[in-house]
């Protein structure tokens, strides 16, 4: 009985296994089908990956140039007023800019029955082309030409303005070669687009303007120092050849406080001029703080037999929030030979300004100068009022060049940081020039200016 039971169990197990064989075969076929499907999908993914890799390889250089541009790639940068083209490594740059200043003047100056000789009118005060840039990182260049004042022999007709090459490889000590301003006079060194009043004060009679020369400067957070040796104007004098004059000029400034909206600036400058065969720069004269007239109320005439002239300048400025005060004093001694007496002339000004809209004058510690104003309200712009007293004395000994005192009220609207509209009212307080037709001249002047620079 036991043997029969075992035989039965074995037979039943065998029959069960035989019955499961079709199911196992079906499962094996289904698994194989799935594996094949996965292999097909994997092969498709491999093919897609190979296609993508080939596409990346074909466009690799383009992708690399976009992500990691070469040093020769040029990009443009905007600063809100102009475009500058610069290489990615910043070793090279190029920028074309300019400025336009359109002026109008109205005079009330009747004296001794001469009528209004000054002449109401309009003019383009400046139309600049300005090209600047960097070469191989350490060399700066700049060229300016004023189409409103084409080149000529007269001191007021000087189309070439800045035209220089500057080496900056010594870090904080740049070296400048070419036509640039001699380092004397805070207001004179400040760019015409950034001066508080439409025209500089009568102290400009002692300014040297731009000459061809070489200067070396250095600066630190609280002080600057510049010294240079210069020749004559950029324009040649082929019709009047001879040994040209030469200058040595220097300026030192100290700003114990130089923070945004809080500035204390002090400076001293000096200039030694030896005229040689030229006498054109030895005539000290100045317009009545308006360029729309050829009349000079003060004028020494040509000073002959001059050995040299020595000029010293003192400057100071304070900025406290929207308020500022600025002042300068310049004195010139003219040394003459042939037994003639030396001459001493001087000039000074002081002015205060107030931004009604809360801005502050911007101080550049690198140059120890004031820069452009950035309005706080882009819709309203910045509004400034200012009052200036200026005086120049060109009377000494036998030279009666005249003593002039002016009072100027100014209003400025800075629509943007590079668009500005100005109005000045000038009152001639006194003109002391005995023997001259303009002695005691009464003069009121209303000046307007619209300007843009880029």
TORPA-647825 format. One record per residue (C-alpha): x, y, z; residue in one letter; chain. Coordinates in Angstrom, 2 decimals. Example, Ala and Ser with C-alpha at 12.3 -4.5 7.8 and 13.67 -1.06 7.14 Angstrom:
BEGIN
+---------+---------+---------+-------+------+
|       x |       y |       z | nulum | ronu |
+---------+---------+---------+-------+------+
|   12.30 |   -4.50 |    7.80 |     A |    A |
|   13.67 |   -1.06 |    7.14 |     S |    A |
+---------+---------+---------+-------+------+
***
This chain:
BEGIN
+---------+---------+---------+-------+------+
|       x |       y |       z | nulum | ronu |
+---------+---------+---------+-------+------+
|    0.00 |    0.00 |    0.00 |     X |    A |
|    2.79 |    2.26 |    0.76 |     X |    A |
|    4.51 |    1.54 |   -2.52 |     X |    A |
|    1.33 |    2.34 |   -4.48 |     X |    A |
|    1.02 |    5.73 |   -2.70 |     X |    A |
|    4.56 |    6.71 |   -3.60 |     X |    A |
|    4.04 |    5.67 |   -7.19 |     X |    A |
|    0.86 |    7.77 |   -7.30 |     X |    A |
|    2.64 |   10.84 |   -5.91 |     X |    A |
|    5.43 |   10.54 |   -8.41 |     X |    A |
|    2.98 |   10.17 |  -11.26 |     X |    A |
|    1.00 |   13.22 |  -10.11 |     X |    A |
|    4.18 |   15.34 |   -9.80 |     X |    A |
|    5.27 |   14.33 |  -13.26 |     X |    A |
|    1.89 |   15.17 |  -14.71 |     X |    A |
|    1.98 |   18.57 |  -12.94 |     X |    A |
|    5.40 |   19.40 |  -14.33 |     X |    A |
|    4.32 |   18.41 |  -17.80 |     X |    A |
|    1.26 |   20.61 |  -17.40 |     X |    A |
|    3.41 |   23.61 |  -16.41 |     X |    A |
|    5.78 |   23.29 |  -19.35 |     X |    A |
|    3.59 |   25.37 |  -21.75 |     X |    A |
|    3.25 |   28.08 |  -19.13 |     X |    A |
|    6.99 |   28.17 |  -18.53 |     X |    A |
|    7.62 |   28.30 |  -22.23 |     X |    A |
|    5.14 |   31.17 |  -22.59 |     X |    A |
|    6.81 |   33.08 |  -19.71 |     X |    A |
|   10.22 |   32.55 |  -21.23 |     X |    A |
|    8.99 |   33.89 |  -24.58 |     X |    A |
|    7.46 |   36.96 |  -22.89 |     X |    A |
|   10.70 |   37.70 |  -21.01 |     X |    A |
|   12.75 |   37.32 |  -24.16 |     X |    A |
|   10.40 |   39.72 |  -25.94 |     X |    A |
|   10.77 |   42.28 |  -23.19 |     X |    A |
|   14.53 |   41.96 |  -23.21 |     X |    A |
|   14.52 |   42.48 |  -26.96 |     X |    A |
|   12.37 |   45.58 |  -26.58 |     X |    A |
|   14.75 |   47.01 |  -23.98 |     X |    A |
|   17.70 |   46.25 |  -26.23 |     X |    A |
|   16.00 |   48.07 |  -29.10 |     X |    A |
|   15.29 |   51.12 |  -26.91 |     X |    A |
|   18.87 |   51.11 |  -25.66 |     X |    A |
|   20.16 |   50.99 |  -29.23 |     X |    A |
|   17.90 |   53.93 |  -30.15 |     X |    A |
|   19.22 |   55.92 |  -27.19 |     X |    A |
|   22.80 |   55.15 |  -28.25 |     X |    A |
|   22.06 |   56.37 |  -31.77 |     X |    A |
|   20.46 |   59.59 |  -30.45 |     X |    A |
|   23.42 |   60.18 |  -28.15 |     X |    A |
|   25.81 |   59.71 |  -31.06 |     X |    A |
|   23.79 |   62.19 |  -33.13 |     X |    A |
|   23.81 |   64.77 |  -30.33 |     X |    A |
|   27.54 |   64.31 |  -29.76 |     X |    A |
|   28.18 |   64.81 |  -33.46 |     X |    A |
|   26.10 |   68.02 |  -33.45 |     X |    A |
|   27.97 |   69.36 |  -30.42 |     X |    A |
|   31.28 |   68.51 |  -32.06 |     X |    A |
|   30.27 |   70.24 |  -35.31 |     X |    A |
|   29.31 |   73.42 |  -33.42 |     X |    A |
|   31.95 |   73.17 |  -30.70 |     X |    A |
|   33.95 |   76.21 |  -31.80 |     X |    A |
|   30.83 |   78.37 |  -31.94 |     X |    A |
|   29.71 |   77.25 |  -28.50 |     X |    A |
|   33.17 |   77.86 |  -27.13 |     X |    A |
|   33.33 |   81.36 |  -28.63 |     X |    A |
|   30.00 |   82.21 |  -27.04 |     X |    A |
|   30.89 |   80.82 |  -23.62 |     X |    A |
|   34.58 |   81.65 |  -23.60 |     X |    A |
|   35.22 |   84.39 |  -26.21 |     X |    A |
|   38.76 |   84.91 |  -27.40 |     X |    A |
|   40.72 |   88.03 |  -26.50 |     X |    A |
|   40.19 |   89.43 |  -29.99 |     X |    A |
|   36.40 |   89.34 |  -29.66 |     X |    A |
|   34.87 |   92.83 |  -29.43 |     X |    A |
|   31.87 |   93.65 |  -27.29 |     X |    A |
|   30.12 |   96.94 |  -26.68 |     X |    A |
|   29.38 |   98.53 |  -23.34 |     X |    A |
|   26.96 |  101.33 |  -22.53 |     X |    A |
|   27.31 |  103.75 |  -19.64 |     X |    A |
|   24.00 |  105.54 |  -20.08 |     X |    A |
|   25.35 |  108.21 |  -22.39 |     X |    A |
|   27.62 |  106.53 |  -24.95 |     X |    A |
|   28.85 |  103.23 |  -26.39 |     X |    A |
|   32.33 |  101.88 |  -25.96 |     X |    A |
|   33.76 |   99.00 |  -27.98 |     X |    A |
|   36.10 |   96.84 |  -25.91 |     X |    A |
|   37.95 |   93.56 |  -26.38 |     X |    A |
|   36.91 |   90.85 |  -23.93 |     X |    A |
|   40.34 |   90.89 |  -22.28 |     X |    A |
|   39.98 |   94.72 |  -21.96 |     X |    A |
|   43.37 |   95.30 |  -23.58 |     X |    A |
|   41.86 |   97.32 |  -26.42 |     X |    A |
|   38.99 |   99.78 |  -26.60 |     X |    A |
|   37.61 |  102.43 |  -28.92 |     X |    A |
|   35.03 |  105.12 |  -28.29 |     X |    A |
|   33.74 |  107.99 |  -30.41 |     X |    A |
|   32.05 |  110.80 |  -28.54 |     X |    A |
|   31.55 |  114.51 |  -28.65 |     X |    A |
|   29.78 |  117.50 |  -27.22 |     X |    A |
|   27.61 |  120.30 |  -28.50 |     X |    A |
|   27.02 |  123.59 |  -26.70 |     X |    A |
|   24.65 |  126.17 |  -28.21 |     X |    A |
|   24.71 |  129.62 |  -26.54 |     X |    A |
|   22.68 |  132.79 |  -26.68 |     X |    A |
|   23.51 |  136.17 |  -25.11 |     X |    A |
|   21.57 |  139.40 |  -24.56 |     X |    A |
|   23.36 |  142.55 |  -23.36 |     X |    A |
|   22.31 |  145.80 |  -21.74 |     X |    A |
|   25.47 |  147.89 |  -21.84 |     X |    A |
|   24.90 |  151.48 |  -22.96 |     X |    A |
|   27.78 |  153.73 |  -21.80 |     X |    A |
|   28.71 |  157.29 |  -22.77 |     X |    A |
|   26.43 |  157.24 |  -25.78 |     X |    A |
|   28.21 |  154.29 |  -27.44 |     X |    A |
|   25.07 |  152.18 |  -27.40 |     X |    A |
|   25.07 |  148.41 |  -26.99 |     X |    A |
|   28.34 |  147.47 |  -28.70 |     X |    A |
|   28.45 |  143.97 |  -27.29 |     X |    A |
|   25.92 |  142.56 |  -29.73 |     X |    A |
|   23.08 |  140.20 |  -28.83 |     X |    A |
|   23.42 |  136.91 |  -30.63 |     X |    A |
|   23.82 |  133.15 |  -30.73 |     X |    A |
|   26.69 |  130.82 |  -31.47 |     X |    A |
|   27.90 |  127.26 |  -31.17 |     X |    A |
|   30.33 |  127.52 |  -28.30 |     X |    A |
|   31.75 |  124.03 |  -28.81 |     X |    A |
|   31.19 |  121.23 |  -31.33 |     X |    A |
|   33.61 |  118.49 |  -30.31 |     X |    A |
|   34.61 |  115.27 |  -31.98 |     X |    A |
|   36.19 |  113.15 |  -29.27 |     X |    A |
|   37.99 |  109.87 |  -30.00 |     X |    A |
|   39.58 |  107.88 |  -27.21 |     X |    A |
|   40.63 |  104.35 |  -26.38 |     X |    A |
|   43.19 |  101.84 |  -25.09 |     X |    A |
|   45.99 |  100.03 |  -26.91 |     X |    A |
|   47.50 |   96.87 |  -25.42 |     X |    A |
|   46.12 |   97.70 |  -21.96 |     X |    A |
|   48.84 |  100.15 |  -20.91 |     X |    A |
|   48.42 |  102.88 |  -23.54 |     X |    A |
|   45.56 |  105.38 |  -23.59 |     X |    A |
|   44.96 |  107.76 |  -26.47 |     X |    A |
|   42.64 |  110.72 |  -27.02 |     X |    A |
|   41.97 |  113.18 |  -29.80 |     X |    A |
|   39.55 |  116.12 |  -29.72 |     X |    A |
|   38.74 |  118.59 |  -32.46 |     X |    A |
|   36.45 |  121.58 |  -32.03 |     X |    A |
|   34.58 |  122.40 |  -35.25 |     X |    A |
|   33.24 |  125.59 |  -33.65 |     X |    A |
|   36.81 |  126.95 |  -33.44 |     X |    A |
|   38.80 |  125.82 |  -36.49 |     X |    A |
|   42.58 |  126.01 |  -36.34 |     X |    A |
|   44.16 |  129.42 |  -36.78 |     X |    A |
|   46.77 |  131.79 |  -35.45 |     X |    A |
|   44.43 |  133.55 |  -33.04 |     X |    A |
|   44.36 |  132.12 |  -29.53 |     X |    A |
|   40.58 |  131.73 |  -29.70 |     X |    A |
|   40.74 |  129.71 |  -32.93 |     X |    A |
|   42.21 |  126.44 |  -31.82 |     X |    A |
|   40.49 |  123.46 |  -33.36 |     X |    A |
|   42.85 |  120.86 |  -31.93 |     X |    A |
|   42.13 |  120.32 |  -28.25 |     X |    A |
|   43.35 |  117.21 |  -26.43 |     X |    A |
|   45.63 |  115.10 |  -28.63 |     X |    A |
|   47.80 |  112.84 |  -26.55 |     X |    A |
|   49.17 |  109.39 |  -25.78 |     X |    A |
|   49.23 |  108.25 |  -22.16 |     X |    A |
|   51.19 |  105.37 |  -20.63 |     X |    A |
|   49.56 |  103.76 |  -17.59 |     X |    A |
|   51.89 |  100.79 |  -17.09 |     X |    A |
|   53.26 |  102.29 |  -13.87 |     X |    A |
|   49.88 |  101.94 |  -12.17 |     X |    A |
|   49.09 |  105.09 |  -10.20 |     X |    A |
|   51.63 |  107.19 |  -12.13 |     X |    A |
|   50.45 |  107.89 |  -15.70 |     X |    A |
|   52.70 |  109.68 |  -18.19 |     X |    A |
|   51.00 |  111.91 |  -20.80 |     X |    A |
|   52.63 |  113.11 |  -24.03 |     X |    A |
|   50.99 |  115.48 |  -26.50 |     X |    A |
|   48.52 |  118.36 |  -26.37 |     X |    A |
|   46.80 |  118.58 |  -22.99 |     X |    A |
|   46.02 |  121.11 |  -20.29 |     X |    A |
|   48.80 |  122.44 |  -18.14 |     X |    A |
|   48.09 |  121.51 |  -14.50 |     X |    A |
|   46.96 |  124.80 |  -13.02 |     X |    A |
|   43.49 |  126.07 |  -12.03 |     X |    A |
|   40.65 |  124.00 |  -10.54 |     X |    A |
|   37.92 |  125.61 |  -12.63 |     X |    A |
|   40.09 |  125.66 |  -15.76 |     X |    A |
|   40.96 |  121.94 |  -15.48 |     X |    A |
|   37.31 |  121.03 |  -14.95 |     X |    A |
|   35.71 |  120.06 |  -18.27 |     X |    A |
|   33.42 |  122.64 |  -19.86 |     X |    A |
|   30.45 |  120.28 |  -19.53 |     X |    A |
|   30.91 |  120.09 |  -15.75 |     X |    A |
|   31.58 |  123.70 |  -14.72 |     X |    A |
|   28.89 |  125.22 |  -12.52 |     X |    A |
|   28.56 |  128.40 |  -14.63 |     X |    A |
|   28.29 |  128.76 |  -18.39 |     X |    A |
|   31.69 |  130.44 |  -18.66 |     X |    A |
|   34.66 |  130.24 |  -16.33 |     X |    A |
|   35.46 |  133.24 |  -14.13 |     X |    A |
|   37.84 |  136.04 |  -15.13 |     X |    A |
|   40.63 |  134.04 |  -13.45 |     X |    A |
|   40.80 |  132.25 |  -16.80 |     X |    A |
|   42.91 |  135.18 |  -18.01 |     X |    A |
|   45.86 |  133.52 |  -16.23 |     X |    A |
|   45.17 |  129.97 |  -17.44 |     X |    A |
|   47.65 |  128.33 |  -19.80 |     X |    A |
|   45.09 |  126.18 |  -21.63 |     X |    A |
|   46.45 |  123.27 |  -23.69 |     X |    A |
|   50.05 |  123.07 |  -24.90 |     X |    A |
|   52.16 |  120.31 |  -26.39 |     X |    A |
|   54.28 |  118.71 |  -23.69 |     X |    A |
|   54.89 |  115.83 |  -21.33 |     X |    A |
|   53.51 |  115.50 |  -17.82 |     X |    A |
|   53.78 |  112.94 |  -15.05 |     X |    A |
|   51.10 |  112.53 |  -12.43 |     X |    A |
|   50.38 |  110.34 |   -9.46 |     X |    A |
|   47.43 |  110.01 |   -7.12 |     X |    A |
|   46.40 |  108.39 |   -3.86 |     X |    A |
|   43.06 |  108.33 |   -2.01 |     X |    A |
|   43.69 |  111.74 |   -0.39 |     X |    A |
|   46.16 |  113.57 |   -2.67 |     X |    A |
|   47.35 |  114.09 |   -6.24 |     X |    A |
|   50.51 |  115.54 |   -7.77 |     X |    A |
|   51.26 |  116.47 |  -11.39 |     X |    A |
|   54.21 |  118.19 |  -13.04 |     X |    A |
|   54.91 |  118.83 |  -16.71 |     X |    A |
|   57.09 |  120.59 |  -19.30 |     X |    A |
|   55.30 |  122.21 |  -22.22 |     X |    A |
|   55.93 |  124.11 |  -25.42 |     X |    A |
|   53.45 |  126.20 |  -27.42 |     X |    A |
|   50.00 |  125.64 |  -28.93 |     X |    A |
|   49.21 |  122.54 |  -31.02 |     X |    A |
|   48.89 |  124.63 |  -34.18 |     X |    A |
|   52.16 |  125.47 |  -35.89 |     X |    A |
|   53.43 |  128.99 |  -36.52 |     X |    A |
|   55.19 |  128.45 |  -39.85 |     X |    A |
|   54.65 |  132.10 |  -40.82 |     X |    A |
|   56.38 |  133.26 |  -37.64 |     X |    A |
|   59.18 |  130.81 |  -37.01 |     X |    A |
|   61.51 |  131.21 |  -34.06 |     X |    A |
|   62.31 |  129.64 |  -30.71 |     X |    A |
|   58.98 |  128.86 |  -29.10 |     X |    A |
|   58.30 |  129.48 |  -25.46 |     X |    A |
|   58.38 |  126.83 |  -22.80 |     X |    A |
|   56.55 |  126.22 |  -19.56 |     X |    A |
|   57.08 |  124.25 |  -16.38 |     X |    A |
|   53.85 |  123.71 |  -14.45 |     X |    A |
|   52.78 |  121.65 |  -11.47 |     X |    A |
|   49.79 |  121.08 |   -9.21 |     X |    A |
|   49.39 |  119.43 |   -5.81 |     X |    A |
|   46.03 |  118.74 |   -4.16 |     X |    A |
|   44.95 |  117.34 |   -0.82 |     X |    A |
|   41.49 |  116.07 |    0.02 |     X |    A |
|   41.38 |  115.06 |    3.71 |     X |    A |
|   37.70 |  114.23 |    3.17 |     X |    A |
|   36.58 |  112.76 |   -0.14 |     X |    A |
|   33.29 |  110.94 |    0.38 |     X |    A |
|   30.07 |  111.01 |   -1.60 |     X |    A |
|   28.37 |  114.25 |   -0.65 |     X |    A |
|   31.13 |  115.24 |    1.77 |     X |    A |
|   34.33 |  116.73 |    0.31 |     X |    A |
|   37.10 |  119.04 |    1.47 |     X |    A |
|   39.55 |  119.95 |   -1.32 |     X |    A |
|   42.68 |  122.09 |   -1.11 |     X |    A |
|   45.25 |  122.72 |   -3.81 |     X |    A |
|   48.24 |  124.75 |   -4.91 |     X |    A |
|   49.68 |  125.12 |   -8.41 |     X |    A |
|   52.45 |  127.02 |  -10.13 |     X |    A |
|   53.67 |  127.85 |  -13.62 |     X |    A |
|   56.88 |  129.32 |  -15.01 |     X |    A |
|   56.64 |  130.62 |  -18.58 |     X |    A |
|   59.62 |  131.71 |  -20.68 |     X |    A |
|   58.37 |  133.38 |  -23.88 |     X |    A |
|   61.55 |  133.18 |  -26.03 |     X |    A |
|   60.76 |  134.67 |  -29.46 |     X |    A |
|   56.98 |  134.58 |  -28.98 |     X |    A |
|   54.95 |  137.38 |  -27.43 |     X |    A |
|   51.39 |  136.22 |  -28.19 |     X |    A |
|   50.95 |  134.52 |  -24.81 |     X |    A |
|   52.12 |  137.55 |  -22.90 |     X |    A |
|   48.94 |  139.47 |  -23.54 |     X |    A |
|   46.61 |  139.11 |  -20.59 |     X |    A |
|   42.99 |  139.84 |  -21.38 |     X |    A |
|   39.55 |  138.38 |  -20.86 |     X |    A |
|   36.00 |  138.68 |  -22.16 |     X |    A |
|   33.25 |  139.72 |  -19.69 |     X |    A |
|   32.54 |  136.04 |  -18.81 |     X |    A |
|   30.60 |  135.68 |  -22.07 |     X |    A |
|   31.97 |  134.29 |  -25.32 |     X |    A |
|   29.43 |  135.99 |  -27.60 |     X |    A |
|   31.45 |  139.19 |  -27.93 |     X |    A |
|   34.94 |  140.15 |  -29.04 |     X |    A |
|   35.16 |  143.00 |  -26.54 |     X |    A |
|   37.68 |  142.58 |  -23.74 |     X |    A |
|   36.89 |  144.92 |  -20.89 |     X |    A |
|   40.30 |  144.15 |  -19.35 |     X |    A |
|   43.41 |  143.91 |  -21.54 |     X |    A |
|   47.09 |  144.59 |  -20.85 |     X |    A |
|   47.97 |  144.70 |  -24.53 |     X |    A |
|   51.15 |  142.98 |  -25.75 |     X |    A |
|   53.82 |  143.07 |  -23.05 |     X |    A |
|   57.27 |  143.47 |  -24.63 |     X |    A |
|   60.73 |  142.79 |  -23.22 |     X |    A |
|   59.53 |  140.02 |  -20.96 |     X |    A |
|   62.00 |  137.58 |  -19.40 |     X |    A |
|   59.41 |  135.27 |  -17.88 |     X |    A |
|   56.11 |  135.09 |  -16.06 |     X |    A |
|   55.46 |  133.26 |  -12.81 |     X |    A |
|   51.94 |  132.25 |  -11.78 |     X |    A |
|   50.80 |  130.75 |   -8.51 |     X |    A |
|   47.32 |  129.44 |   -7.84 |     X |    A |
|   45.48 |  128.52 |   -4.63 |     X |    A |
|   42.23 |  126.56 |   -4.70 |     X |    A |
|   39.69 |  125.27 |   -2.20 |     X |    A |
|   36.29 |  123.60 |   -2.33 |     X |    A |
|   33.85 |  122.17 |    0.21 |     X |    A |
|   30.86 |  119.94 |   -0.53 |     X |    A |
|   28.31 |  119.18 |    2.16 |     X |    A |
|   25.31 |  117.33 |    0.76 |     X |    A |
|   23.51 |  119.57 |   -1.76 |     X |    A |
|   25.59 |  122.63 |   -0.77 |     X |    A |
|   29.06 |  123.52 |   -2.01 |     X |    A |
|   31.52 |  126.41 |   -1.93 |     X |    A |
|   34.48 |  126.83 |   -4.29 |     X |    A |
|   37.17 |  129.51 |   -4.55 |     X |    A |
|   40.45 |  130.23 |   -6.32 |     X |    A |
|   43.15 |  132.89 |   -6.26 |     X |    A |
|   45.72 |  133.31 |   -9.05 |     X |    A |
|   48.57 |  135.80 |   -9.13 |     X |    A |
|   51.04 |  136.42 |  -11.97 |     X |    A |
|   54.35 |  138.27 |  -11.85 |     X |    A |
|   55.75 |  139.48 |  -15.17 |     X |    A |
|   59.54 |  139.94 |  -15.08 |     X |    A |
|   60.86 |  142.39 |  -17.68 |     X |    A |
|   64.34 |  143.37 |  -18.82 |     X |    A |
|   65.70 |  146.67 |  -20.26 |     X |    A |
|   65.33 |  148.26 |  -16.82 |     X |    A |
|   61.51 |  148.10 |  -16.84 |     X |    A |
|   59.65 |  147.40 |  -13.63 |     X |    A |
|   58.16 |  143.99 |  -12.95 |     X |    A |
|   54.37 |  143.74 |  -13.06 |     X |    A |
|   52.00 |  142.00 |  -10.64 |     X |    A |
|   48.48 |  141.00 |  -11.59 |     X |    A |
|   45.90 |  138.88 |   -9.76 |     X |    A |
|   42.43 |  137.45 |   -9.99 |     X |    A |
|   40.07 |  135.50 |   -7.76 |     X |    A |
|   36.52 |  134.21 |   -7.41 |     X |    A |
|   34.28 |  132.56 |   -4.85 |     X |    A |
|   30.92 |  130.91 |   -5.43 |     X |    A |
|   28.34 |  128.79 |   -3.72 |     X |    A |
|   25.82 |  126.36 |   -5.18 |     X |    A |
|   22.76 |  124.50 |   -3.93 |     X |    A |
|   20.96 |  121.53 |   -5.50 |     X |    A |
|   17.27 |  122.06 |   -4.86 |     X |    A |
|   16.58 |  118.40 |   -5.72 |     X |    A |
|   19.09 |  116.97 |   -3.22 |     X |    A |
|   22.03 |  115.93 |   -5.42 |     X |    A |
|   25.68 |  116.58 |   -4.56 |     X |    A |
|   28.60 |  117.62 |   -6.71 |     X |    A |
|   30.62 |  114.56 |   -7.72 |     X |    A |
|   34.33 |  114.62 |   -6.86 |     X |    A |
|   36.91 |  112.51 |   -8.73 |     X |    A |
|   39.78 |  111.75 |   -6.37 |     X |    A |
|   41.95 |  110.46 |   -9.21 |     X |    A |
|   41.98 |  113.86 |  -10.94 |     X |    A |
|   41.05 |  116.09 |   -7.98 |     X |    A |
|   38.28 |  117.61 |  -10.12 |     X |    A |
|   34.49 |  117.73 |  -10.15 |     X |    A |
|   32.60 |  115.43 |  -12.51 |     X |    A |
|   29.13 |  115.21 |  -14.03 |     X |    A |
|   25.98 |  115.31 |  -11.91 |     X |    A |
|   23.62 |  112.32 |  -11.84 |     X |    A |
|   19.98 |  113.34 |  -11.22 |     X |    A |
|   18.23 |  111.44 |   -8.46 |     X |    A |
|   14.85 |  111.73 |  -10.17 |     X |    A |
|   15.03 |  110.61 |  -13.81 |     X |    A |
|   11.80 |  112.47 |  -14.63 |     X |    A |
|   12.39 |  115.71 |  -12.73 |     X |    A |
|   16.14 |  115.88 |  -13.33 |     X |    A |
|   18.47 |  117.87 |  -11.06 |     X |    A |
|   18.03 |  121.59 |  -10.38 |     X |    A |
|   20.87 |  123.79 |   -9.12 |     X |    A |
|   21.21 |  127.48 |   -8.25 |     X |    A |
|   24.56 |  129.22 |   -7.81 |     X |    A |
|   26.00 |  132.66 |   -7.08 |     X |    A |
|   29.54 |  133.78 |   -7.98 |     X |    A |
|   31.65 |  136.85 |   -7.25 |     X |    A |
|   34.75 |  137.25 |   -9.43 |     X |    A |
|   37.46 |  139.88 |   -9.74 |     X |    A |
|   40.55 |  140.49 |  -11.89 |     X |    A |
|   43.10 |  143.27 |  -11.51 |     X |    A |
|   45.35 |  143.97 |  -14.54 |     X |    A |
|   46.43 |  147.42 |  -13.35 |     X |    A |
|   50.02 |  147.84 |  -12.21 |     X |    A |
|   52.53 |  150.63 |  -12.77 |     X |    A |
|   52.31 |  152.01 |  -16.28 |     X |    A |
|   50.05 |  149.13 |  -17.44 |     X |    A |
|   46.36 |  149.98 |  -17.13 |     X |    A |
|   44.72 |  146.72 |  -18.17 |     X |    A |
|   41.69 |  147.35 |  -15.97 |     X |    A |
|   40.12 |  145.98 |  -12.81 |     X |    A |
|   36.83 |  144.17 |  -13.22 |     X |    A |
|   34.34 |  142.87 |  -10.62 |     X |    A |
|   31.41 |  140.65 |  -11.61 |     X |    A |
|   28.41 |  139.09 |   -9.91 |     X |    A |
|   26.76 |  136.07 |  -11.57 |     X |    A |
|   23.54 |  134.25 |  -10.74 |     X |    A |
|   23.19 |  130.83 |  -12.34 |     X |    A |
|   20.44 |  128.24 |  -12.72 |     X |    A |
|   21.13 |  124.75 |  -14.10 |     X |    A |
|   18.72 |  121.98 |  -15.07 |     X |    A |
|   20.37 |  118.59 |  -15.56 |     X |    A |
|   17.72 |  116.73 |  -17.55 |     X |    A |
|   19.97 |  113.65 |  -17.60 |     X |    A |
|   23.61 |  113.12 |  -16.70 |     X |    A |
|   24.64 |  114.32 |  -20.19 |     X |    A |
|   21.89 |  116.79 |  -21.18 |     X |    A |
|   21.89 |  120.17 |  -19.47 |     X |    A |
|   20.26 |  123.58 |  -19.82 |     X |    A |
|   21.70 |  126.67 |  -18.11 |     X |    A |
|   20.84 |  130.32 |  -17.60 |     X |    A |
|   23.19 |  132.97 |  -16.15 |     X |    A |
|   22.57 |  136.58 |  -15.26 |     X |    A |
|   25.82 |  138.62 |  -15.05 |     X |    A |
|   26.08 |  142.06 |  -13.54 |     X |    A |
|   29.27 |  144.09 |  -13.98 |     X |    A |
|   29.76 |  145.62 |  -10.55 |     X |    A |
|   32.72 |  147.82 |  -11.41 |     X |    A |
|   35.26 |  148.45 |  -14.18 |     X |    A |
|   38.24 |  150.60 |  -13.24 |     X |    A |
|   40.29 |  151.34 |  -16.36 |     X |    A |
|   41.25 |  155.05 |  -16.45 |     X |    A |
|   41.76 |  156.49 |  -19.91 |     X |    A |
|   39.89 |  153.68 |  -21.63 |     X |    A |
|   36.51 |  154.11 |  -23.27 |     X |    A |
|   35.04 |  151.30 |  -21.16 |     X |    A |
|   36.08 |  152.81 |  -17.83 |     X |    A |
|   33.04 |  152.72 |  -15.53 |     X |    A |
|   31.12 |  150.55 |  -18.03 |     X |    A |
|   27.61 |  149.47 |  -17.02 |     X |    A |
|   26.80 |  145.98 |  -18.28 |     X |    A |
|   24.12 |  143.39 |  -17.60 |     X |    A |
|   24.25 |  140.11 |  -19.52 |     X |    A |
|   21.74 |  137.28 |  -19.85 |     X |    A |
|   23.27 |  134.01 |  -21.07 |     X |    A |
|   21.62 |  130.72 |  -22.05 |     X |    A |
|   23.11 |  127.37 |  -22.98 |     X |    A |
|   21.83 |  124.01 |  -24.18 |     X |    A |
|   24.36 |  121.20 |  -24.20 |     X |    A |
|   24.73 |  117.47 |  -24.76 |     X |    A |
|   27.80 |  115.30 |  -24.54 |     X |    A |
|   28.24 |  111.64 |  -25.33 |     X |    A |
+---------+---------+---------+-------+------+
***
